[in-house]
Amino acid sequence: MNILIIEDDLDAAEYLSKGLSESGYHVTHAADGEAGLSEAESKKYDVLIVDRMLPKLDGLAVISNLRAQRINTPALILSALDQVDERVKGLSAGGDDYLTKPYSFSELTARIQALVRRAKTEQDGNLLKVDGLLLDQLKRKVTRDGVNIHLQPREFRLLEYLMRNAGQIVTRKMLLENVWDYQFDPQTNLIDVQISRLRGKIDKEFDHSLLHTVRGAGYTLGARDE
């Protein structure tokens, strides 16, 4: 898998490149926005990791330029700017995810994997399937073992995100950013309530559970050995 890092802090870029290379990724580094844009335009990458504040061309401008050319390589924005409006700007510019510094390397790699799975799903079609659970994105329809499951719009969006990341731990922060668009305090019990309602609809009437809580970490969707 090929990853392009666009980062002007050489120490940060070296740390990131070393960690990703040791994880099995092929990494290329660009030290400013103009070099990063040229590299992303000329070669095919699976994921872009783009620093928010870059010399010569801002990180958001890099992504906006790529999107204007219909280059839709998944882009993860790294930034020390953690205000909600800055995150919204990043996503509105065409970023696919936004992670604030300092960050956990394990969370970074989890987000990279999620971006790659999401891109692959979009290429493969509009159906998501986990065990006997099937979600049709075009028809907005969910079934499990052939039984129709009626979901509210937010429940559908929550399930869609969980299915895109099936088998991986999804943190409350990831759900807050990707399903609720930063509109709520991360300490709210809203996520727990919605997870409980969703679990009641997709698991309650079936012989085994698919939606699991991972204590102290988040949630995961998928069949689990008892």
Secondary structure as the mmCIF struct_conf table of DSSP 4:
data_model
#
loop_
_struct_conf.conf_type_id
_struct_conf.id
_struct_conf.beg_label_comp_id
_struct_conf.beg_label_asym_id
_struct_conf.beg_label_seq_id
_struct_conf.end_label_comp_id
_struct_conf.end_label_asym_id
_struct_conf.end_label_seq_id
STRN STRN1 ASN A 2 ILE A 6
BEND BEND1 ASP A 8 ASP A 8
HELX_RH_AL_P HELX_RH_AL_P1 LEU A 10 GLU A 22
TURN_TY1_P TURN_TY1_P1 SER A 23 GLY A 24
STRN STRN2 HIS A 26 ALA A 30
BEND BEND2 ALA A 31 ASP A 32
HELX_RH_AL_P HELX_RH_AL_P2 GLY A 33 SER A 42
BEND BEND3 LYS A 43 LYS A 43
BEND BEND4 ASP A 46 ASP A 46
STRN STRN3 VAL A 47 ASP A 51
BEND BEND5 ARG A 52 MET A 53
BEND BEND6 PRO A 55 LEU A 57
HELX_RH_AL_P HELX_RH_AL_P3 GLY A 59 ALA A 68
TURN_TY1_P TURN_TY1_P2 GLN A 69 ARG A 70
STRN STRN4 ALA A 75 SER A 79
BEND BEND7 ALA A 80 ALA A 80
HELX_RH_AL_P HELX_RH_AL_P4 VAL A 84 SER A 92
TURN_TY1_P TURN_TY1_P3 ALA A 93 GLY A 94
BEND BEND8 ASP A 96 ASP A 96
STRN STRN5 ASP A 97 THR A 100
BEND BEND9 LYS A 101 PRO A 102
HELX_RH_AL_P HELX_RH_AL_P5 PHE A 105 ASP A 124
BEND BEND10 ASN A 126 ASN A 126
STRN STRN6 LEU A 127 VAL A 130
TURN_TY1_P TURN_TY1_P4 ASP A 131 GLY A 132
STRN STRN7 LEU A 133 ASP A 136
TURN_TY1_P TURN_TY1_P5 GLN A 137 ARG A 140
STRN STRN8 LYS A 141 ARG A 144
TURN_TY1_P TURN_TY1_P6 ASP A 145 GLY A 146
STRN STRN9 VAL A 147 ILE A 149
HELX_RH_AL_P HELX_RH_AL_P6 PRO A 153 ARG A 164
TURN_TY1_P TURN_TY1_P7 ASN A 165 GLY A 167
BEND BEND11 GLN A 168 GLN A 168
STRN STRN10 VAL A 170 VAL A 170
HELX_RH_AL_P HELX_RH_AL_P7 ARG A 172 ASN A 178
TURN_TY1_P TURN_TY1_P8 VAL A 179 VAL A 179
BEND BEND12 TRP A 180 TRP A 180
TURN_TY1_P TURN_TY1_P9 ASP A 181 TYR A 182
BEND BEND13 PHE A 184 PHE A 184
TURN_TY1_P TURN_TY1_P10 PRO A 186 GLN A 187
BEND BEND14 THR A 188 ASN A 189
HELX_RH_AL_P HELX_RH_AL_P8 LEU A 190 ILE A 202
TURN_TY1_P TURN_TY1_P11 ASP A 203 GLU A 205
BEND BEND15 PHE A 206 HIS A 208
STRN STRN11 LEU A 211 VAL A 214
TURN_TY1_P TURN_TY1_P12 ARG A 215 ALA A 217
STRN STRN12 GLY A 218 LEU A 221
BEND BEND16 GLY A 222 GLY A 222
#
